[in-house]
């Protein structure tokens, strides 16, 4: 029994324990969606759209297409197909298709713009 008592006396109690419901700032951000919040997705979509226009100015149509596709996916996810921000991307993609000489793809995007604007 004495050895048993001695073992408890030498054992230190860890006073630096955190509450079981403690979460770090990183965990809090992850729980809130991290970089996938609506505001962040909208910001990323706007940045992709702007980058697409910048690439057009340097005649980098391939990268521009990629940026426009990223913007379109994000905005479709956020707003649905009939939102003016989605229509804006389709219109940009139509103009890019014209610059690339792809009239079929241009017609596709411009028809979506026409149908969704109602004109």
N, CA, C and O atoms as a GROMACS GRO file, in nm:
protein
  476
    1UNK      N    1   0.082  -0.119   0.000
    1UNK     CA    2   0.000   0.000   0.000
    1UNK      C    3   0.086   0.126   0.000
    1UNK      O    4   0.048   0.225  -0.061
    2UNK      N    5   0.198   0.124   0.064
    2UNK     CA    6   0.288   0.240   0.071
    2UNK      C    7   0.342   0.274  -0.067
    2UNK      O    8   0.356   0.391  -0.102
    3UNK      N    9   0.374   0.171  -0.145
    3UNK     CA   10   0.425   0.195  -0.281
    3UNK      C   11   0.318   0.259  -0.368
    3UNK      O   12   0.346   0.344  -0.453
    4UNK      N   13   0.198   0.218  -0.346
    4UNK     CA   14   0.085   0.272  -0.420
    4UNK      C   15   0.066   0.420  -0.388
    4UNK      O   16   0.042   0.502  -0.477
    5UNK      N   17   0.077   0.455  -0.257
    5UNK     CA   18   0.065   0.593  -0.214
    5UNK      C   19   0.178   0.678  -0.273
    5UNK      O   20   0.156   0.791  -0.316
    6UNK      N   21   0.297   0.622  -0.273
    6UNK     CA   22   0.414   0.694  -0.322
    6UNK      C   23   0.399   0.727  -0.471
    6UNK      O   24   0.441   0.834  -0.516
    7UNK      N   25   0.339   0.636  -0.548
    7UNK     CA   26   0.320   0.657  -0.691
    7UNK      C   27   0.228   0.777  -0.716
    7UNK      O   28   0.254   0.856  -0.807
    8UNK      N   29   0.124   0.792  -0.637
    8UNK     CA   30   0.034   0.906  -0.653
    8UNK      C   31   0.097   1.036  -0.610
    8UNK      O   32   0.065   1.141  -0.666
    9UNK      N   33   0.186   1.033  -0.510
    9UNK     CA   34   0.252   1.154  -0.465
    9UNK      C   35   0.347   1.209  -0.571
    9UNK      O   36   0.359   1.330  -0.587
   10UNK      N   37   0.415   1.120  -0.643
   10UNK     CA   38   0.514   1.165  -0.740
   10UNK      C   39   0.450   1.204  -0.874
   10UNK      O   40   0.513   1.271  -0.956
   11UNK      N   41   0.330   1.164  -0.893
   11UNK     CA   42   0.262   1.198  -1.018
   11UNK      C   43   0.220   1.344  -1.015
   11UNK      O   44   0.152   1.389  -0.922
   12UNK      N   45   0.261   1.418  -1.116
   12UNK     CA   46   0.225   1.560  -1.123
   12UNK      C   47   0.096   1.576  -1.201
   12UNK      O   48   0.069   1.504  -1.297
   13UNK      N   49   0.020   1.667  -1.159
   13UNK     CA   50  -0.104   1.698  -1.228
   13UNK      C   51  -0.073   1.804  -1.333
   13UNK      O   52  -0.015   1.908  -1.303
   14UNK      N   53  -0.113   1.777  -1.455
   14UNK     CA   54  -0.089   1.870  -1.563
   14UNK      C   55  -0.193   1.980  -1.555
   14UNK      O   56  -0.311   1.958  -1.581
   15UNK      N   57  -0.148   2.099  -1.518
   15UNK     CA   58  -0.239   2.212  -1.502
   15UNK      C   59  -0.258   2.289  -1.632
   15UNK      O   60  -0.338   2.382  -1.638
   16UNK      N   61  -0.184   2.252  -1.736
   16UNK     CA   62  -0.196   2.325  -1.862
   16UNK      C   63  -0.296   2.261  -1.957
   16UNK      O   64  -0.296   2.290  -2.076
   17UNK      N   65  -0.380   2.175  -1.905
   17UNK     CA   66  -0.480   2.112  -1.990
   17UNK      C   67  -0.579   2.216  -2.041
   17UNK      O   68  -0.617   2.308  -1.969
   18UNK      N   69  -0.619   2.199  -2.166
   18UNK     CA   70  -0.715   2.290  -2.224
   18UNK      C   71  -0.854   2.230  -2.212
   18UNK      O   72  -0.871   2.109  -2.196
   19UNK      N   73  -0.948   2.316  -2.219
   19UNK     CA   74  -1.086   2.272  -2.215
   19UNK      C   75  -1.112   2.175  -2.330
   19UNK      O   76  -1.055   2.193  -2.438
   20UNK      N   77  -1.195   2.073  -2.311
   20UNK     CA   78  -1.222   1.978  -2.420
   20UNK      C   79  -1.292   2.043  -2.539
   20UNK      O   80  -1.289   1.989  -2.649
   21UNK      N   81  -1.354   2.158  -2.519
   21UNK     CA   82  -1.420   2.225  -2.631
   21UNK      C   83  -1.337   2.339  -2.689
   21UNK      O   84  -1.389   2.421  -2.764
   22UNK      N   85  -1.209   2.346  -2.654
   22UNK     CA   86  -1.120   2.448  -2.707
   22UNK      C   87  -1.089   2.418  -2.853
   22UNK      O   88  -1.058   2.304  -2.888
   23UNK      N   89  -1.099   2.520  -2.940
   23UNK     CA   90  -1.058   2.502  -3.078
   23UNK      C   91  -0.963   2.614  -3.117
   23UNK      O   92  -0.974   2.727  -3.068
   24UNK      N   93  -0.871   2.582  -3.204
   24UNK     CA   94  -0.772   2.680  -3.249
   24UNK      C   95  -0.835   2.770  -3.354
   24UNK      O   96  -0.944   2.742  -3.405
   25UNK      N   97  -0.766   2.877  -3.386
   25UNK     CA   98  -0.812   2.966  -3.492
   25UNK      C   99  -0.820   2.893  -3.625
   25UNK      O  100  -0.910   2.918  -3.705
   26UNK      N  101  -0.724   2.803  -3.649
   26UNK     CA  102  -0.725   2.724  -3.773
   26UNK      C  103  -0.847   2.634  -3.779
   26UNK      O  104  -0.912   2.623  -3.883
   27UNK      N  105  -0.878   2.569  -3.666
   27UNK     CA  106  -0.997   2.484  -3.662
   27UNK      C  107  -1.123   2.566  -3.684
   27UNK      O  108  -1.215   2.523  -3.753
   28UNK      N  109  -1.127   2.683  -3.624
   28UNK     CA  110  -1.244   2.770  -3.638
   28UNK      C  111  -1.263   2.810  -3.785
   28UNK      O  112  -1.375   2.809  -3.836
   29UNK      N  113  -1.153   2.843  -3.851
   29UNK     CA  114  -1.160   2.880  -3.992
   29UNK      C  115  -1.209   2.763  -4.076
   29UNK      O  116  -1.291   2.780  -4.166
   30UNK      N  117  -1.158   2.644  -4.046
   30UNK     CA  118  -1.199   2.525  -4.121
   30UNK      C  119  -1.348   2.497  -4.099
   30UNK      O  120  -1.418   2.459  -4.193
   31UNK      N  121  -1.395   2.516  -3.977
   31UNK     CA  122  -1.537   2.494  -3.949
   31UNK      C  123  -1.626   2.596  -4.019
   31UNK      O  124  -1.740   2.565  -4.055
   32UNK      N  125  -1.574   2.716  -4.039
   32UNK     CA  126  -1.650   2.820  -4.108
   32UNK      C  127  -1.645   2.805  -4.260
   32UNK      O  128  -1.711   2.879  -4.332
   33UNK      N  129  -1.568   2.710  -4.306
   33UNK     CA  130  -1.558   2.688  -4.450
   33UNK      C  131  -1.422   2.724  -4.505
   33UNK      O  132  -1.395   2.699  -4.622
   34UNK      N  133  -1.335   2.781  -4.424
   34UNK     CA  134  -1.200   2.815  -4.469
   34UNK      C  135  -1.205   2.905  -4.590
   34UNK      O  136  -1.269   3.010  -4.588
   35UNK      N  137  -1.136   2.863  -4.694
   35UNK     CA  138  -1.132   2.942  -4.818
   35UNK      C  139  -1.251   2.913  -4.908
   35UNK      O  140  -1.257   2.963  -5.020
   36UNK      N  141  -1.346   2.835  -4.861
   36UNK     CA  142  -1.462   2.800  -4.941
   36UNK      C  143  -1.589   2.872  -4.896
   36UNK      O  144  -1.700   2.824  -4.921
   37UNK      N  145  -1.573   2.984  -4.832
   37UNK     CA  146  -1.691   3.062  -4.794
   37UNK      C  147  -1.748   3.128  -4.920
   37UNK      O  148  -1.678   3.143  -5.020
   38UNK      N  149  -1.872   3.167  -4.913
   38UNK     CA  150  -1.935   3.232  -5.028
   38UNK      C  151  -1.859   3.358  -5.068
   38UNK      O  152  -1.838   3.384  -5.186
   39UNK      N  153  -1.819   3.436  -4.968
   39UNK     CA  154  -1.747   3.560  -4.999
   39UNK      C  155  -1.614   3.530  -5.068
   39UNK      O  156  -1.576   3.599  -5.163
   40UNK      N  157  -1.544   3.429  -5.020
   40UNK     CA  158  -1.414   3.394  -5.080
   40UNK      C  159  -1.433   3.338  -5.221
   40UNK      O  160  -1.354   3.368  -5.311
   41UNK      N  161  -1.536   3.256  -5.241
   41UNK     CA  162  -1.562   3.202  -5.375
   41UNK      C  163  -1.597   3.314  -5.472
   41UNK      O  164  -1.555   3.311  -5.588
   42UNK      N  165  -1.675   3.412  -5.426
   42UNK     CA  166  -1.711   3.524  -5.511
   42UNK      C  167  -1.586   3.605  -5.546
   42UNK      O  168  -1.568   3.648  -5.661
   43UNK      N  169  -1.502   3.626  -5.448
   43UNK     CA  170  -1.377   3.701  -5.472
   43UNK      C  171  -1.288   3.626  -5.571
   43UNK      O  172  -1.232   3.687  -5.662
   44UNK      N  173  -1.276   3.495  -5.554
   44UNK     CA  174  -1.196   3.415  -5.646
   44UNK      C  175  -1.252   3.420  -5.788
   44UNK      O  176  -1.177   3.427  -5.885
   45UNK      N  177  -1.385   3.416  -5.800
   45UNK     CA  178  -1.448   3.423  -5.932
   45UNK      C  179  -1.420   3.557  -5.998
   45UNK      O  180  -1.389   3.563  -6.117
   46UNK      N  181  -1.430   3.664  -5.922
   46UNK     CA  182  -1.402   3.797  -5.977
   46UNK      C  183  -1.256   3.810  -6.018
   46UNK      O  184  -1.226   3.869  -6.122
   47UNK      N  185  -1.167   3.754  -5.938
   47UNK     CA  186  -1.024   3.758  -5.971
   47UNK      C  187  -0.996   3.676  -6.097
   47UNK      O  188  -0.916   3.716  -6.181
   48UNK      N  189  -1.062   3.561  -6.110
   48UNK     CA  190  -1.042   3.478  -6.230
   48UNK      C  191  -1.094   3.549  -6.354
   48UNK      O  192  -1.030   3.544  -6.460
   49UNK      N  193  -1.207   3.616  -6.342
   49UNK     CA  194  -1.262   3.689  -6.455
   49UNK      C  195  -1.167   3.802  -6.496
   49UNK      O  196  -1.140   3.821  -6.614
   50UNK      N  197  -1.117   3.877  -6.399
   50UNK     CA  198  -1.023   3.985  -6.427
   50UNK      C  199  -0.895   3.931  -6.490
   50UNK      O  200  -0.840   3.991  -6.582
   51UNK      N  201  -0.847   3.819  -6.439
   51UNK     CA  202  -0.725   3.758  -6.494
   51UNK      C  203  -0.750   3.713  -6.638
   51UNK      O  204  -0.660   3.721  -6.722
   52UNK      N  205  -0.870   3.666  -6.666
   52UNK     CA  206  -0.905   3.626  -6.803
   52UNK      C  207  -0.897   3.744  -6.899
   52UNK      O  208  -0.846   3.732  -7.010
   53UNK      N  209  -0.949   3.859  -6.856
   53UNK     CA  210  -0.940   3.979  -6.940
   53UNK      C  211  -0.796   4.024  -6.957
   53UNK      O  212  -0.757   4.068  -7.066
   54UNK      N  213  -0.716   4.013  -6.852
   54UNK     CA  214  -0.573   4.048  -6.861
   54UNK      C  215  -0.502   3.960  -6.963
   54UNK      O  216  -0.418   4.006  -7.040
   55UNK      N  217  -0.536   3.831  -6.963
   55UNK     CA  218  -0.473   3.738  -7.056
   55UNK      C  219  -0.513   3.767  -7.200
   55UNK      O  220  -0.434   3.745  -7.292
   56UNK      N  221  -0.633   3.817  -7.221
   56UNK     CA  222  -0.676   3.856  -7.356
   56UNK      C  223  -0.588   3.968  -7.406
   56UNK      O  224  -0.551   3.971  -7.524
   57UNK      N  225  -0.554   4.060  -7.320
   57UNK     CA  226  -0.470   4.175  -7.360
   57UNK      C  227  -0.330   4.131  -7.405
   57UNK      O  228  -0.266   4.199  -7.485
   58UNK      N  229  -0.286   4.017  -7.354
   58UNK     CA  230  -0.153   3.966  -7.393
   58UNK      C  231  -0.165   3.853  -7.496
   58UNK      O  232  -0.068   3.782  -7.522
   59UNK      N  233  -0.284   3.837  -7.554
   59UNK     CA  234  -0.311   3.734  -7.655
   59UNK      C  235  -0.290   3.592  -7.604
   59UNK      O  236  -0.261   3.502  -7.683
   60UNK      N  237  -0.304   3.571  -7.474
   60UNK     CA  238  -0.293   3.436  -7.416
   60UNK      C  239  -0.435   3.382  -7.399
   60UNK      O  240  -0.490   3.380  -7.289
   61UNK      N  241  -0.492   3.338  -7.511
   61UNK     CA  242  -0.632   3.297  -7.512
   61UNK      C  243  -0.657   3.168  -7.435
   61UNK      O  244  -0.763   3.150  -7.377
   62UNK      N  245  -0.560   3.079  -7.435
   62UNK     CA  246  -0.575   2.951  -7.364
   62UNK      C  247  -0.590   2.974  -7.214
   62UNK      O  248  -0.680   2.918  -7.150
   63UNK      N  249  -0.503   3.057  -7.157
   63UNK     CA  250  -0.511   3.087  -7.014
   63UNK      C  251  -0.637   3.167  -6.983
   63UNK      O  252  -0.699   3.150  -6.878
   64UNK      N  253  -0.673   3.255  -7.075
   64UNK     CA  254  -0.795   3.332  -7.057
   64UNK      C  255  -0.916   3.240  -7.050
   64UNK      O  256  -1.004   3.258  -6.965
   65UNK      N  257  -0.921   3.142  -7.139
   65UNK     CA  258  -1.030   3.044  -7.139
   65UNK      C  259  -1.036   2.971  -7.005
   65UNK      O  260  -1.144   2.953  -6.948
   66UNK      N  261  -0.920   2.928  -6.957
   66UNK     CA  262  -0.913   2.858  -6.828
   66UNK      C  263  -0.966   2.945  -6.714
   66UNK      O  264  -1.042   2.899  -6.629
   67UNK      N  265  -0.925   3.072  -6.713
   67UNK     CA  266  -0.971   3.164  -6.607
   67UNK      C  267  -1.121   3.188  -6.615
   67UNK      O  268  -1.189   3.192  -6.513
   68UNK      N  269  -1.172   3.204  -6.736
   68UNK     CA  270  -1.317   3.224  -6.752
   68UNK      C  271  -1.395   3.101  -6.706
   68UNK      O  272  -1.501   3.114  -6.644
   69UNK      N  273  -1.343   2.982  -6.736
   69UNK     CA  274  -1.410   2.859  -6.692
   69UNK      C  275  -1.413   2.848  -6.540
   69UNK      O  276  -1.513   2.805  -6.482
   70UNK      N  277  -1.304   2.888  -6.474
   70UNK     CA  278  -1.302   2.888  -6.328
   70UNK      C  279  -1.406   2.985  -6.273
   70UNK      O  280  -1.479   2.953  -6.179
   71UNK      N  281  -1.412   3.104  -6.332
   71UNK     CA  282  -1.510   3.204  -6.288
   71UNK      C  283  -1.652   3.154  -6.308
   71UNK      O  284  -1.739   3.173  -6.223
   72UNK      N  285  -1.675   3.090  -6.422
   72UNK     CA  286  -1.810   3.038  -6.452
   72UNK      C  287  -1.851   2.931  -6.352
   72UNK      O  288  -1.963   2.934  -6.301
   73UNK      N  289  -1.762   2.837  -6.323
   73UNK     CA  290  -1.794   2.730  -6.227
   73UNK      C  291  -1.827   2.788  -6.090
   73UNK      O  292  -1.925   2.748  -6.027
   74UNK      N  293  -1.745   2.881  -6.044
   74UNK     CA  294  -1.768   2.940  -5.912
   74UNK      C  295  -1.900   3.016  -5.908
   74UNK      O  296  -1.977   3.003  -5.813
   75UNK      N  297  -1.925   3.096  -6.009
   75UNK     CA  298  -2.047   3.176  -6.008
   75UNK      C  299  -2.173   3.092  -6.028
   75UNK      O  300  -2.278   3.124  -5.973
   76UNK      N  301  -2.163   2.985  -6.106
   76UNK     CA  302  -2.277   2.894  -6.117
   76UNK      C  303  -2.308   2.830  -5.982
   76UNK      O  304  -2.424   2.815  -5.944
   77UNK      N  305  -2.203   2.792  -5.911
   77UNK     CA  306  -2.220   2.732  -5.779
   77UNK      C  307  -2.285   2.831  -5.682
   77UNK      O  308  -2.372   2.794  -5.604
   78UNK      N  309  -2.241   2.955  -5.688
   78UNK     CA  310  -2.290   3.056  -5.594
   78UNK      C  311  -2.429   3.108  -5.628
   78UNK      O  312  -2.513   3.125  -5.539
   79UNK      N  313  -2.454   3.133  -5.756
   79UNK     CA  314  -2.573   3.210  -5.792
   79UNK      C  315  -2.675   3.137  -5.879
   79UNK      O  316  -2.790   3.180  -5.887
   80UNK      N  317  -2.636   3.029  -5.943
   80UNK     CA  318  -2.727   2.964  -6.037
   80UNK      C  319  -2.713   3.026  -6.175
   80UNK      O  320  -2.649   3.129  -6.192
   81UNK      N  321  -2.773   2.963  -6.272
   81UNK     CA  322  -2.752   3.000  -6.412
   81UNK      C  323  -2.810   3.131  -6.459
   81UNK      O  324  -2.761   3.186  -6.557
   82UNK      N  325  -2.912   3.183  -6.392
   82UNK     CA  326  -2.978   3.303  -6.442
   82UNK      C  327  -2.928   3.433  -6.380
   82UNK      O  328  -2.983   3.540  -6.409
   83UNK      N  329  -2.829   3.427  -6.298
   83UNK     CA  330  -2.777   3.546  -6.230
   83UNK      C  331  -2.694   3.630  -6.328
   83UNK      O  332  -2.625   3.577  -6.415
   84UNK      N  333  -2.701   3.762  -6.311
   84UNK     CA  334  -2.631   3.852  -6.404
   84UNK      C  335  -2.479   3.832  -6.402
   84UNK      O  336  -2.413   3.857  -6.502
   85UNK      N  337  -2.424   3.786  -6.290
   85UNK     CA  338  -2.279   3.761  -6.285
   85UNK      C  339  -2.241   3.638  -6.368
   85UNK      O  340  -2.130   3.633  -6.423
   86UNK      N  341  -2.330   3.541  -6.377
   86UNK     CA  342  -2.306   3.424  -6.461
   86UNK      C  343  -2.318   3.463  -6.608
   86UNK      O  344  -2.239   3.421  -6.692
   87UNK      N  345  -2.419   3.544  -6.638
   87UNK     CA  346  -2.439   3.591  -6.775
   87UNK      C  347  -2.318   3.671  -6.821
   87UNK      O  348  -2.277   3.660  -6.937
   88UNK      N  349  -2.260   3.750  -6.733
   88UNK     CA  350  -2.141   3.829  -6.764
   88UNK      C  351  -2.025   3.739  -6.808
   88UNK      O  352  -1.953   3.772  -6.903
   89UNK      N  353  -2.009   3.627  -6.742
   89UNK     CA  354  -1.900   3.534  -6.777
   89UNK      C  355  -1.928   3.468  -6.911
   89UNK      O  356  -1.837   3.453  -6.993
   90UNK      N  357  -2.053   3.429  -6.935
   90UNK     CA  358  -2.088   3.369  -7.065
   90UNK      C  359  -2.061   3.468  -7.178
   90UNK      O  360  -2.013   3.430  -7.285
   91UNK      N  361  -2.093   3.594  -7.154
   91UNK     CA  362  -2.069   3.696  -7.256
   91UNK      C  363  -1.920   3.710  -7.285
   91UNK      O  364  -1.879   3.721  -7.401
   92UNK      N  365  -1.839   3.711  -7.180
   92UNK     CA  366  -1.693   3.720  -7.198
   92UNK      C  367  -1.641   3.597  -7.273
   92UNK      O  368  -1.553   3.609  -7.359
   93UNK      N  369  -1.695   3.480  -7.239
   93UNK     CA  370  -1.652   3.358  -7.307
   93UNK      C  371  -1.693   3.359  -7.454
   93UNK      O  372  -1.621   3.306  -7.539
   94UNK      N  373  -1.806   3.420  -7.484
   94UNK     CA  374  -1.849   3.433  -7.623
   94UNK      C  375  -1.755   3.522  -7.703
   94UNK      O  376  -1.718   3.489  -7.815
   95UNK      N  377  -1.716   3.635  -7.644
   95UNK     CA  378  -1.623   3.726  -7.711
   95UNK      C  379  -1.486   3.659  -7.731
   95UNK      O  380  -1.423   3.676  -7.834
   96UNK      N  381  -1.443   3.584  -7.631
   96UNK     CA  382  -1.316   3.513  -7.643
   96UNK      C  383  -1.323   3.409  -7.755
   96UNK      O  384  -1.228   3.394  -7.831
   97UNK      N  385  -1.435   3.340  -7.766
   97UNK     CA  386  -1.451   3.240  -7.872
   97UNK      C  387  -1.445   3.306  -8.010
   97UNK      O  388  -1.388   3.249  -8.103
   98UNK      N  389  -1.502   3.425  -8.022
   98UNK     CA  390  -1.493   3.499  -8.149
   98UNK      C  391  -1.347   3.530  -8.181
   98UNK      O  392  -1.303   3.513  -8.294
   99UNK      N  393  -1.274   3.576  -8.080
   99UNK     CA  394  -1.132   3.609  -8.101
   99UNK      C  395  -1.051   3.486  -8.142
   99UNK      O  396  -0.954   3.496  -8.217
  100UNK      N  397  -1.091   3.371  -8.092
  100UNK     CA  398  -1.021   3.247  -8.125
  100UNK      C  399  -1.070   3.185  -8.256
  100UNK      O  400  -1.014   3.087  -8.304
  101UNK      N  401  -1.174   3.243  -8.314
  101UNK     CA  402  -1.227   3.194  -8.441
  101UNK      C  403  -1.322   3.076  -8.427
  101UNK      O  404  -1.350   3.008  -8.526
  102UNK      N  405  -1.371   3.052  -8.307
  102UNK     CA  406  -1.461   2.939  -8.282
  102UNK      C  407  -1.605   2.992  -8.277
  102UNK      O  408  -1.658   3.022  -8.170
  103UNK      N  409  -1.665   3.003  -8.394
  103UNK     CA  410  -1.799   3.062  -8.402
  103UNK      C  411  -1.905   2.973  -8.337
  103UNK      O  412  -2.005   3.023  -8.285
  104UNK      N  413  -1.884   2.843  -8.340
  104UNK     CA  414  -1.980   2.751  -8.278
  104UNK      C  415  -1.987   2.774  -8.127
  104UNK      O  416  -2.096   2.783  -8.069
  105UNK      N  417  -1.872   2.784  -8.065
  105UNK     CA  418  -1.868   2.809  -7.921
  105UNK      C  419  -1.918   2.950  -7.888
  105UNK      O  420  -1.984   2.971  -7.786
  106UNK      N  421  -1.885   3.046  -7.974
  106UNK     CA  422  -1.933   3.182  -7.954
  106UNK      C  423  -2.086   3.186  -7.958
  106UNK      O  424  -2.149   3.248  -7.872
  107UNK      N  425  -2.144   3.119  -8.059
  107UNK     CA  426  -2.291   3.114  -8.069
  107UNK      C  427  -2.351   3.050  -7.945
  107UNK      O  428  -2.454   3.095  -7.894
  108UNK      N  429  -2.288   2.944  -7.896
  108UNK     CA  430  -2.336   2.875  -7.776
  108UNK      C  431  -2.346   2.973  -7.658
  108UNK      O  432  -2.450   2.982  -7.593
  109UNK      N  433  -2.239   3.046  -7.633
  109UNK     CA  434  -2.238   3.139  -7.519
  109UNK      C  435  -2.331   3.257  -7.541
  109UNK      O  436  -2.402   3.298  -7.449
  110UNK      N  437  -2.333   3.312  -7.661
  110UNK     CA  438  -2.420   3.426  -7.689
  110UNK      C  439  -2.567   3.387  -7.685
  110UNK      O  440  -2.651   3.468  -7.647
  111UNK      N  441  -2.600   3.264  -7.724
  111UNK     CA  442  -2.738   3.217  -7.714
  111UNK      C  443  -2.780   3.205  -7.568
  111UNK      O  444  -2.894   3.236  -7.534
  112UNK      N  445  -2.689   3.160  -7.482
  112UNK     CA  446  -2.720   3.154  -7.338
  112UNK      C  447  -2.745   3.295  -7.285
  112UNK      O  448  -2.839   3.318  -7.209
  113UNK      N  449  -2.660   3.389  -7.326
  113UNK     CA  450  -2.676   3.528  -7.280
  113UNK      C  451  -2.812   3.582  -7.327
  113UNK      O  452  -2.885   3.643  -7.249
  114UNK      N  453  -2.844   3.559  -7.453
  114UNK     CA  454  -2.970   3.609  -7.509
  114UNK      C  455  -3.089   3.548  -7.436
  114UNK      O  456  -3.184   3.619  -7.401
  115UNK      N  457  -3.086   3.418  -7.415
  115UNK     CA  458  -3.199   3.348  -7.350
  115UNK      C  459  -3.216   3.393  -7.206
  115UNK      O  460  -3.329   3.409  -7.159
  116UNK      N  461  -3.108   3.414  -7.136
  116UNK     CA  462  -3.119   3.448  -6.994
  116UNK      C  463  -3.145   3.594  -6.969
  116UNK      O  464  -3.201   3.631  -6.866
  117UNK      N  465  -3.104   3.679  -7.063
  117UNK     CA  466  -3.136   3.821  -7.049
  117UNK      C  467  -3.280   3.848  -7.093
  117UNK      O  468  -3.340   3.948  -7.054
  118UNK      N  469  -3.333   3.758  -7.173
  118UNK     CA  470  -3.471   3.773  -7.217
  118UNK      C  471  -3.488   3.868  -7.332
  118UNK      O  472  -3.597   3.920  -7.356
  119UNK      N  473  -3.378   3.893  -7.404
  119UNK     CA  474  -3.390   3.985  -7.517
  119UNK      C  475  -3.365   3.917  -7.648
  119UNK      O  476  -3.371   3.981  -7.753
   0.00000   0.00000   0.00000
